[in-house]
């Protein structure tokens, strides 16, 4: 969470002048809106302070509890934690405003980053998100596709190589010369559309995942070459979220 919360904190205008009470509210926003947690616990909020090299205030639990009282409470208590009342959430969203428009729209992506275990995939996704936050939508899509394919290559080599090679051995497409793979570089000899077909034929992926990959491959192709197609931020978020949720996180190496 350290990288994500620091990006959020750095996006706050005059962050250094914010009171501890205001930062508690902002960190609840970060946890429940940006990262999509159902609620925020006092420990999670304290961890946000620590991750940003800030001294965590004493009595966070008491502050949160006090915030549930009065005619216009700031927080709701639920399931062992707290979340923002609607009016408070909307006020904070307005307060953050244009300074955090990139951070807000990339919340889903940074939440996905936190769900990946430390390693090459997580580092690559982190760089992918940096592209997105810089406004490089096409580059984000291309990198997310590379991450997904590379993850599937690694998954097959470790867990499903016999099944994949069996399907590959039955191939009748003469444009594909290779009959079996034994290392990662061999996958580059297979067209991506055919690679997806082989994954389905060998029952490595489901029909639904094959459909997702086929759709995303079309989007990648449109993004990887100069064209008049507009790639908006919402489409990019959907692209990355779909692939990470349904492939990278699903097929554990």
KOLLOZA-995979 format. One line per 10 residues: number of its first residue (from 1); their letters; for each residue x, y, z of N, C-alpha, C. Coordinates in steps of 0.1 Angstrom, whole numbers, plus 2048, in hexadecimal, padded with zeros to 3 digits. Layout:
residues N
NUM> a> X Y Z X Y Z X Y Z; ...
This chain:
residues 253
1> xxxxxxxxxx> 808 7F4 800 800 800 800 809 80D 800; 815 80B 803 81E 817 805 81E 820 7F9; 820 81A 7ED 821 822 7E1 814 829 7DE; 809 822 7DF 7FC 827 7DC 7F8 833 7E5; 7FA 831 7F2 7F6 83C 7FB 7FF 848 7FA; 80C 846 7F6 814 851 7F4 810 859 7E8; 80C 852 7DD 808 859 7D1 7FB 861 7D5; 7F2 85B 7DD 7E6 863 7E1 7EA 86F 7E9; 7F3 86D 7F3 7F6 878 7FC 7FD 883 7F4; 806 880 7EB 80D 88A 7E3 803 891 7D9
11> xxxxxxxxxx> 7F7 88C 7D7 7EE 892 7CE 7E5 89D 7D5; 7E6 89D 7E3 7DE 8A6 7EB 7E4 8B4 7EA; 7DC 8BE 7E7 7E1 8CB 7E7 7E4 8D0 7F5; 7F0 8D5 7F8 7F4 8DA 805 7F3 8CF 80F; 7F8 8C3 80B 7F7 8B7 814 7FD 8BA 822; 809 8C1 821 810 8C3 82E 809 8CC 838; 7FF 8D4 833 7F8 8DC 83C 7EB 8D6 841; 7E8 8CA 83D 7DC 8C4 841 7DD 8BF 850; 7D3 8C1 858 7D3 8BC 865 7D2 8AD 866; 7D5 8A8 872 7D4 899 873 7C6 895 872
21> xxxxxxxxxx> 7BD 89C 876 7AE 899 875 7AA 898 866; 7AF 8A2 85F 7AC 8A2 850 7B2 897 849; 7BF 893 84D 7C5 888 847 7BF 87B 84A; 7B9 879 856 7B2 86D 859 7A6 86C 84F; 79F 877 84D 794 876 844 798 873 836; 7A4 879 832 7A9 876 824 7AE 868 823; 7B3 862 82D 7B8 855 82C 7AC 84B 82C; 7A2 84E 833 795 846 832 790 846 824; 791 852 81E 78D 853 80F 796 84B 807; 7A3 84C 809 7AD 844 801 7AA 835 802
31> xxxxxxxxxx> 7A8 830 80E 7A6 822 810 798 81D 80A; 78E 824 80C 781 820 809 77C 823 7FA; 781 82F 7F6 77E 833 7E8 789 830 7DE; 795 833 7E1 7A0 831 7D8 7A3 822 7D7; 7A5 81B 7E2 7A8 80D 7E2 79C 804 7E2; 791 80A 7E4 784 802 7E3 782 7F8 7EF; 789 7FB 7FB 786 7F3 807 778 7F6 80C; 771 7EB 811 764 7EE 816 764 7F8 822; 76D 7F7 82B 76F 800 836 77E 802 838; 780 80C 841 78E 80F 845 78F 80D 854
41> xxxxxxxxxx> 799 806 858 79B 804 866 7A5 80E 86C; 7A5 810 879 7AF 819 87F 7BE 815 87C; 7C0 808 87C 7CE 804 878 7D2 807 86A; 7C8 805 861 7CB 808 853 7CE 817 851; 7C7 81F 858 7C9 82E 858 7D6 832 85E; 7DA 82B 869 7E7 82E 86F 7F2 82A 865; 7F0 81F 85E 7FA 81A 855 7FC 824 849; 7F1 82B 846 7F2 835 83B 7FB 840 840; 7F9 845 84C 802 84F 852 811 84A 851; 813 83E 856 820 839 857 827 838 849
51> xxxxxxxxxx> 81F 833 83F 824 831 832 828 83E 82B; 822 849 830 825 856 82A 82F 85E 833; 835 856 83C 83F 85C 845 839 867 84E; 82D 865 852 826 86E 85B 824 867 868; 823 86F 873 820 86A 880 811 867 881; 80D 85B 884 7FF 858 885 7FA 85E 892; 7EE 864 891 7E8 86B 89D 7E4 860 8A7; 7E4 864 8B4 7DF 85B 8BE 7CF 85B 8BE; 7CA 850 8C2 7BB 84F 8C3 7B4 850 8B6; 7B9 849 8AC 7B2 849 89F 7A4 843 8A0
61> xxxxxxxxxx> 7A3 838 8A8 796 832 8AB 78C 83C 8B1; 791 843 8BA 788 84D 8C1 784 858 8B7; 78D 85C 8AF 789 866 8A5 77F 861 89B; 780 855 897 777 84F 88D 769 84E 894; 769 849 8A0 75D 847 8A8 756 854 8AA; 75D 85E 8AD 757 86B 8B0 751 871 8A3; 757 86D 897 752 872 88B 745 86B 886; 741 861 88D 734 85B 88A 728 862 891; 72B 86B 899 721 872 8A2 71D 87F 89C; 712 885 8A1 70E 892 89D 703 892 892
71> xxxxxxxxxx> 6FF 89D 88E 6F4 89E 884 6FA 89B 876; 706 89E 874 70D 89C 867 719 894 869; 718 887 86C 724 87F 86F 72D 87D 862; 73A 87C 865 743 87B 85A 744 86C 855; 743 863 85F 746 855 85D 73A 84C 860; 73A 840 85A 731 836 85D 73A 82A 863; 735 824 86D 73C 818 872 736 80B 86D; 73E 803 867 738 7F6 861 743 7EC 860; 73F 7E0 863 748 7D4 861 756 7D6 866; 757 7DB 872 764 7DC 879 76C 7E8 875
81> xxxxxxxxxx> 767 7F1 86D 76E 7FC 868 765 808 866; 76A 812 85E 763 81E 85C 763 822 84D; 759 828 848 759 82E 83B 752 83B 83C; 754 843 831 74F 851 831 740 851 82E; 739 85A 835 72C 85E 832 72C 864 824; 721 862 81C 720 866 80F 724 875 80D; 71F 87E 816 721 88C 814 730 88F 817; 736 887 820 745 889 823 74D 884 817; 749 879 811 751 873 806 750 87D 7FA; 745 883 7F7 743 88C 7EC 74B 899 7EF
91> xxxxxxxxxx> 74B 89D 7FB 752 8AA 7FF 761 8A8 7FD; 766 89C 801 774 89A 7FF 778 898 7F1; 76F 892 7E9 772 890 7DB 773 89E 7D4; 76A 8A7 7D8 76A 8B4 7D3 777 8BC 7D7; 77A 8BA 7E4 786 8C0 7E9 793 8BC 7E2; 794 8AF 7DF 79F 8AA 7D8 7A0 8B0 7CA; 794 8B0 7C4 793 8B7 7B7 79C 8B3 7AC; 7A0 8BD 7A4 7A8 8BA 798 7B6 8B6 79C; 7BA 8B9 7A8 7C8 8B5 7AC 7C9 8A6 7AC; 7BE 89F 7AE 7BF 890 7B0 7B7 889 7A5
101> xxxxxxxxxx> 7B3 890 79A 7AB 889 790 7B2 87C 78B; 7BF 87D 789 7C6 871 784 7C6 866 78F; 7C8 86A 79B 7C8 860 7A6 7BB 85A 7A8; 7B0 862 7A7 7A3 85C 7A9 79F 852 79E; 7A2 856 791 79E 84D 786 7A7 841 786; 7B3 841 78C 7BB 835 78C 7BA 82D 799; 7B0 830 7A1 7AF 829 7AE 7AE 81A 7AC; 7A6 816 7A2 7A4 807 7A0 7B1 801 79D; 7B9 807 795 7C6 802 790 7D0 800 79C; 7D0 80B 7A4 7D9 80A 7B0 7D4 800 7BA
111> xxxxxxxxxx> 7C7 7FE 7BB 7C2 7F3 7C3 7C7 7E5 7BE; 7C7 7E4 7B1 7CB 7D7 7AC 7DA 7D5 7AE; 7E2 7E0 7AE 7F0 7DF 7B1 7F3 7D9 7BE; 7EB 7DE 7C8 7EC 7D9 7D6 7E9 7CA 7D7; 7E1 7C5 7CE 7DD 7B7 7D0 7E7 7AD 7CA; 7F0 7B2 7C2 7FA 7A9 7BC 805 7A7 7C6; 80B 79B 7C7 816 799 7D0 822 7A0 7CB; 82C 7A3 7D4 838 7A9 7CF 83F 7A1 7C5; 845 7A8 7BB 84B 7A0 7B0 84B 7A8 7A3; 84F 7A1 798 84F 7A7 78B 842 7AC 786
121> xxxxxxxxxx> 837 7A4 788 82A 7A8 783 826 7B5 78A; 828 7B5 797 823 7C1 79E 82C 7CE 79A; 838 7CC 798 841 7D7 794 83D 7DC 786; 83A 7D2 77D 836 7D6 76F 828 7DD 76F; 81F 7D8 778 812 7DF 779 814 7ED 77E; 81D 7EF 788 820 7FC 78D 824 806 782; 82D 801 77A 831 80A 76F 826 80C 765; 81D 802 763 812 804 75A 808 80F 760; 806 80F 76D 7FE 819 773 804 827 772; 811 828 773 818 834 771 816 83A 763
131> xxxxxxxxxx> 815 831 759 812 835 74C 804 83B 74B; 7FB 834 752 7ED 839 752 7EC 847 759; 7F3 848 764 7F2 855 76B 7F9 860 764; 801 85D 75B 808 867 752 7FF 86A 746; 7F4 863 744 7EB 866 739 7EF 85E 72D; 7F8 854 72E 7FC 84C 722 7F2 840 721; 7E6 842 71C 7DC 838 71C 7E0 82C 713; 7E5 82F 707 7E9 824 6FE 7F4 81C 704; 7FE 822 70A 809 81B 710 805 813 71B; 7FB 817 723 7F6 810 72E 7EF 803 729
141> xxxxxxxxxx> 7E7 804 71F 7E1 7F8 719 7EB 7EE 714; 7F5 7F3 70D 800 7EA 708 807 7E3 713; 80B 7EA 71D 812 7E4 728 80A 7DA 730; 7FD 7DE 732 7F4 7D4 739 7F2 7C7 731; 7F2 7C8 724 7F1 7BC 71C 7FE 7B4 71D; 809 7BA 71D 816 7B3 71E 817 7AC 72B; 812 7B3 736 812 7AD 743 80A 7A0 743; 7FE 7A1 73D 7F5 796 73D 7FA 78A 736; 800 78D 72A 805 782 722 811 77C 729; 81A 784 72E 826 77F 735 822 776 741
151> xxxxxxxxxx> 817 77B 748 813 773 754 80D 765 74F; 806 765 744 801 758 73F 80C 74F 73B; 816 755 734 822 74D 730 828 746 73C; 82A 74E 747 830 748 753 827 73E 75A; 81A 740 75A 811 737 760 811 72A 758; 811 72A 74B 811 71E 743 81E 716 745; 829 71D 744 836 716 746 837 70F 754; 831 715 75E 832 70F 76B 828 705 76E; 81B 707 768 810 6FE 76C 809 6F7 761; 80A 6FB 755 802 6F5 74B 809 6F2 73D
161> xxxxxxxxxx> 816 6F0 73E 81D 6EE 732 819 6E2 72A; 817 6D6 730 813 6CB 728 806 6CD 721; 7FC 6D3 728 7EF 6D6 722 7F0 6DF 716; 7F8 6EA 718 7FA 6F4 70D 800 6ED 701; 80B 6E6 703 812 6E0 6F8 80A 6D5 6F1; 801 6CF 6F8 7F8 6C5 6F2 7EF 6CD 6E8; 7E9 6D8 6EC 7E1 6E0 6E3 7E9 6E6 6D7; 7F5 6EA 6DA 7FE 6F0 6D0 802 6E5 6C6; 804 6D9 6CA 807 6CE 6C2 7FC 6CA 6B8; 7F0 6CE 6BB 7E5 6CB 6B2 7E2 6D6 6A8
171> xxxxxxxxxx> 7EA 6E1 6A9 7E8 6ED 6A0 7E9 6E9 692; 7DF 6EF 68A 7DF 6ED 67B 7E2 6FA 674; 7E5 705 67B 7E8 712 675 7F6 712 670; 7F9 712 663 806 710 65E 80F 71C 661; 809 728 665 811 733 668 819 732 675; 814 728 67D 81B 725 68A 824 719 688; 831 71B 689 83A 710 686 83D 708 692; 83D 70E 69E 842 708 6AA 838 6FD 6AF; 83D 6F2 6B3 834 6E7 6B7 833 6E5 6C6; 83D 6EB 6CE 83D 6EA 6DC 845 6F6 6E2
181> xxxxxxxxxx> 841 6FA 6EE 849 704 6F5 84F 6FF 701; 85B 704 704 862 700 711 868 70B 718; 867 717 712 86C 723 719 864 72F 714; 866 73A 71C 85D 746 719 85E 74B 70B; 86A 74C 706 86C 752 6F8 865 74A 6ED; 862 73E 6F0 85B 736 6E6 84D 73B 6E3; 846 741 6ED 839 746 6EB 838 752 6E1; 844 759 6DF 844 763 6D5 842 75E 6C7; 843 751 6C5 842 74C 6B7 833 748 6B4; 82A 74B 6BE 81C 749 6BC 814 756 6BC
191> xxxxxxxxxx> 80C 758 6B2 803 763 6B2 7FB 764 6BF; 7F9 770 6C3 7F1 771 6D0 7E3 76C 6CF; 7DD 76E 6C4 7CF 769 6C2 7CF 75A 6C3; 7D9 753 6BD 7DA 745 6BD 7DE 740 6CB; 7E7 747 6D2 7EB 744 6DF 7DE 743 6E8; 7D5 74D 6E7 7C9 74D 6EF 7C1 741 6EC; 7C0 73D 6DF 7B8 731 6DB 7BE 725 6E1; 7CB 723 6E0 7D2 718 6E6 7CF 717 6F5; 7CF 722 6FC 7CD 722 70A 7BF 71D 70D; 7B5 721 704 7A7 71C 706 7A6 70D 703
201> xxxxxxxxxx> 7AD 709 6F8 7AC 6FB 6F3 7B2 6F2 6FE; 7BC 6F6 705 7C3 6EE 70F 7BC 6F0 71D; 7B1 6F7 71D 7A9 6FA 729 7B0 701 734; 7BA 709 730 7C2 711 73A 7B9 71D 73E; 7B2 722 734 7A9 72D 737 79B 729 734; 791 730 73A 783 72D 737 77F 735 72A; 772 732 726 76D 739 71A 76B 748 71D; 767 74B 729 766 759 72D 773 761 72C; 77D 75A 732 78A 761 731 78F 762 723; 78D 758 71B 791 759 70D 78A 765 706
211> xxxxxxxxxx> 77D 767 709 776 772 704 77C 77F 708; 77F 780 715 785 78D 71A 792 78F 713; 79B 785 712 7A8 787 70B 7A6 78B 6FD; 79C 785 6F6 79A 788 6E8 796 797 6E6; 78D 79C 6EF 789 7AA 6EF 794 7B3 6F2; 79C 7AF 6FC 7A7 7B8 700 7B2 7B8 6F5; 7B4 7AD 6EE 7BE 7AD 6E3 7BA 7B7 6D8; 7AD 7B7 6D5 7A9 7C1 6CB 7AC 7CF 6D0; 7A9 7D2 6DD 7AC 7DF 6E2 7BB 7E2 6E2; 7C3 7D8 6E5 7D1 7DA 6E5 7D6 7DD 6D7
221> xxxxxxxxxx> 7D0 7D6 6CD 7D4 7D9 6BF 7D1 7E7 6BB; 7C5 7EC 6BF 7C1 7F9 6BC 7CA 804 6C3; 7CF 800 6CE 7D7 80A 6D6 7E6 80A 6D2; 7EA 7FF 6CC 7F9 7FD 6CA 7FD 803 6BD; 7F4 808 6B5 7F7 80E 6A8 7F0 81C 6A6; 7F6 825 69F 7EF 832 69C 7E2 830 696; 7D8 836 69C 7CA 835 696 7C2 840 69C; 7B6 841 696 7AD 84C 69B 7A4 848 6A7; 7A7 83C 6AC 79F 837 6B7 7A3 83E 6C4; 799 843 6CB 79B 84A 6D8 79C 840 6E3
231> xxxxxxxxxx> 7A6 840 6EB 7A7 838 6F7 7A5 840 703; 799 840 709 797 848 715 79B 841 722; 79C 848 72D 7A1 843 739 798 838 73F; 78B 839 73D 782 82F 742 784 822 73B; 787 822 72E 78A 816 727 797 810 72C; 7A0 818 72F 7AD 813 733 7AC 80C 741; 7A4 812 74A 7A2 80C 757 79B 7FE 755; 791 7FE 74D 78A 7F1 74B 793 7E7 745; 79B 7EB 73C 7A5 7E2 735 7AE 7DB 73F; 7B5 7E4 747 7BE 7DF 751 7B8 7D7 75C
241> xxxxxxxxxx> 7AC 7DC 761 7A5 7D5 76C 7A1 7C7 767; 79B 7C6 75B 796 7B9 756 7A1 7AF 755; 7AD 7B3 750 7B8 7AA 74E 7BE 7A6 75B; 7C0 7AF 764 7C7 7AC 770 7BE 7A3 779; 7B1 7A7 77A 7A7 79F 782 7A5 791 77C; 7A4 790 76F 79F 783 769 7AB 77A 764; 7B7 780 764 7C2 778 75F 7CE 778 769; 7D3 783 76C 7DF 784 774 7DD 77F 782; 7D2 783 788 7CE 77F 796 7C8 771 796; 7C2 76D 78C 7BB 760 78B 7C4 755 78A
251> xxx> 7CE 756 781 7D7 74B 77E 7E4 74E 786; 7E4 748 792 7EF 74A 79B 7FC 742 797; 807 748 797 813 741 794 819 73C 7A0
